[in-house]
Amino acid sequence: MKNKCILILEGLTIIRALEIDILKNLKIEINGQWLDLGSGINGSPEYNYLCKNKNASVVNSDINATNNTYYINLEEKLPYSNQEFEGISLFHVLQYIYNSENLIKELYRVSKSTILIVTPYSLNYAPENGVDLWRPREDYYNKVLSTLLLTEKKVIPILHGPFIYLLSIIEIYFLKYRYVRFILFIFFYCLDLVIYRILPKKTSIYVSNRSVIGYVVYGKK
C-alpha cells in the first residue's frame, strides 16, 4: 500500500498508481532500445517509473508529434522492422484503436522480447478526450495472446475492491487535489478490507470480479 500512496501523492491517478505497482512486482527489466507507443508529449508515466537502467533508451511516439515524439498512426502497420525494439509498451491506448487485434500482432512483430499493455476497464472511466471505443476484457486478451508464440504471458486485473473502484471513477472531479485523493484512497482502501472480511467467500469473489478497473497485459517471447 505504501508504494501506491506515494504514487498518488506524486499526482498519479488511482488506476495508474495501481498498475505501476503491478508492473513493478512483475520485475520487468527494461534494457536496450524500447518503443513507447501513444506516449504523449513527456512519455508514459509508467515507462518513466519502470526504467531505472541508464543504458536503456526509448523512442516516444504518438499521433500528436512534437520535437521529442514521433508521429505514428496505430491503425496502420507500424513503420518498423521485425524485432527492431527490445520491448514495446502501450499504456492507456488500445481502447482507442479500431483494429486492436492487428495492433497487438504488430507489437509482437516489432518486439524482440517484451510486450506491455495496460487498458482501463471501468465503463465510467473518463479519458481526457472522451473517445474511448471499447473495453477489452481478460478473455479477449487471452484469445489474442494464444495466437502468438510467447514463452510467458499474463493478464492481470487491476483491482482492489468496490470502494477503490468507485474512487477511480469519481476522482476525475478533483484530480488537482492530490492530498484529498490520498486521504480518500486510504479510507476507501480500508473500507474494502472490511467488506472482504464481512462478506462470505463466494460473495467476496463475486464483488472482486466486478470491481476491475483495468488490465495489465504482459507477454514475453
Secondary structure, DSSP 8 states (H G I E B T S, - for coil): -HHHHHHHHTT--HHHHHHHHHHHHTT----SEEEEET--SS--HHHHHH---TT-EEEEEESS-BTTBEE--TTS--SS-TT-EEEEEEES-GGG-SSHHHHHHHHHHHEEEEEEEEEE--TT---SSS-------HHHHHHHHTTS--SEEEEEEE---HHHHHHHHHGGGGTT-HHHHHHHHHHHHHHHHHHHHHS-HHHHHHHHHT---EEEEEEE-
